[in-house]
């Protein structure tokens, strides 16, 4: 019998993110606490841009966006929120949150080491660009690896694809 395998990737659905940003924008337009504060949110390519007239309002806009992303089942680990917080630009505060996609080399090595150390014995994993391929003779071992990685607290959102 041939080896079974699956790929570990970190990708997001661009349409779901666009839908979440649009519904967050509609909520900002109708909510009373966001009236006359210049609060807005938009998706510009791979960056979610938020602005408001105070720093706290800008953080509240971020909270609304995060809520809508969670409702759409998009992991918040894809959102790269700057440590410094909103920055002042003219009379408004701006917050630009780029979207992260793909597994970095160091995270791939961490995941690889985790599979080798804590995973079942016959499981092999190899890094292929910004994804990992995990192979094993037993499908049960592959499912055990998936459960272990979902339970692990990694700083990247993982998706399992190409299961065969």
C-alpha positions in Angstrom: 0.0 0.0 0.0 1.3 3.5 -0.9 2.0 6.1 1.7 -0.8 8.5 2.8 -0.1 12.2 3.0 -1.4 15.7 3.5 -0.1 19.2 3.2 0.0 21.8 6.0 -0.5 25.3 4.6 -1.5 28.7 5.9 -3.9 30.3 3.5 -7.0 32.4 3.9 -10.1 32.9 1.8 -9.8 36.4 0.3 -13.6 36.5 -0.4 -14.4 35.7 3.3 -12.1 38.5 4.4 -13.7 40.9 1.9 -17.1 39.9 3.2 -16.1 40.4 6.8 -14.6 43.9 6.1 -17.8 44.9 4.2 -20.1 43.8 7.0 -17.9 45.5 9.5 -18.0 48.7 7.4 -21.8 48.5 7.3 -21.9 48.1 11.1 -19.7 51.1 11.6 -22.0 53.2 9.5 -25.1 52.2 11.5 -23.9 52.0 15.1 -24.6 55.0 17.3 -21.3 55.1 19.1 -19.5 55.5 15.8 -21.5 58.4 14.6 -19.5 61.6 13.8 -16.1 60.0 14.7 -14.9 59.4 11.1 -14.6 55.7 11.7 -14.1 53.6 8.6 -12.6 50.3 7.4 -11.5 49.2 4.0 -9.6 46.3 2.4 -6.8 47.6 0.1 -5.2 44.6 -1.5 -3.7 42.5 1.3 -4.1 45.2 4.0 -7.1 46.1 6.2 -7.0 49.9 6.7 -8.9 51.4 9.6 -9.2 55.0 10.7 -11.0 57.1 13.3 -10.6 60.4 15.0 -9.3 59.0 18.4 -7.0 56.2 19.3 -9.6 54.4 21.3 -12.2 54.6 18.5 -9.6 53.1 16.1 -9.0 50.2 18.5 -12.8 49.8 18.7 -12.9 49.6 14.9 -10.3 46.9 15.1 -12.4 45.0 17.6 -15.4 45.2 15.2 -13.3 43.9 12.3 -12.0 41.0 14.4 -15.5 40.1 15.5 -16.7 39.9 11.9 -13.6 37.8 10.9 -14.4 35.3 13.6 -18.0 35.1 12.5 -16.7 34.3 9.0 -14.4 31.6 10.5 -11.2 33.4 9.5 -8.4 32.9 12.0 -7.2 36.1 13.7 -3.6 34.7 13.3 -3.8 35.9 9.7 -4.2 39.5 10.9 -0.8 41.2 11.6 -1.8 43.9 14.1 1.1 46.4 14.7 2.5 46.4 18.3 2.6 50.2 18.3 -1.1 50.5 17.8 -2.8 53.3 15.8 -0.6 56.1 14.5 -1.6 59.7 14.2 -1.8 61.1 10.7 -3.1 64.7 10.5 -6.2 64.8 12.5 -7.0 61.0 12.3 -5.6 57.8 13.7 -4.8 55.1 11.2 -4.2 51.4 11.8 -3.0 49.3 8.9 -3.1 45.5 9.5 -1.5 43.4 6.7 -2.7 39.9 6.2 -0.3 37.0 6.7 -0.3 34.0 4.4 2.2 31.1 4.1 4.4 29.4 6.7 7.7 31.1 7.4 10.9 29.1 7.4 11.3 29.3 11.2 7.6 28.3 11.8 8.0 25.4 9.3 11.1 24.2 11.2 9.1 24.4 14.5 6.2 22.4 13.2 8.7 19.9 11.7 10.4 19.5 15.0 7.1 19.1 16.8 6.0 16.4 14.5 9.3 14.5 14.9 9.4 14.8 18.7 5.8 14.3 19.7 4.2 12.7 16.6 3.7 9.0 16.0 6.9 7.0 15.0 6.3 6.3 11.3 5.4 9.9 10.4 7.8 11.9 8.2 7.5 15.6 7.3 9.4 17.8 4.9 9.3 21.5 4.1 8.3 22.4 0.6 8.5 26.2 0.1 5.9 27.8 2.3 4.1 24.5 3.2 4.9 21.1 4.7 4.1 17.7 3.4 3.4 15.0 6.0 3.5 11.3 5.0 2.9 8.0 6.8 1.8 4.5 6.0 -1.1 4.8 8.5 -4.0 7.3 8.0 -4.6 7.1 11.7 -1.2 8.5 12.4 -1.8 11.4 10.0 -5.1 12.2 11.8 -3.2 12.0 15.2 -0.7 14.6 13.8 -3.5 16.9 12.7 -5.1 16.7 16.2 -1.7 17.4 17.8 -1.0 20.4 15.6 -4.5 21.9 16.2 -4.0 21.5 19.9 -0.5 23.1 19.8 -0.3 26.9 20.4 1.4 28.0 17.2 1.5 31.6 16.0 0.4 30.7 12.5 -3.0 29.5 11.3 -2.8 26.0 9.9 -5.0 24.4 7.2 -4.7 20.8 6.2 -5.1 20.2 2.4 -4.5 17.5 -0.2 -5.3 14.6 2.1 -4.8 11.3 0.3 
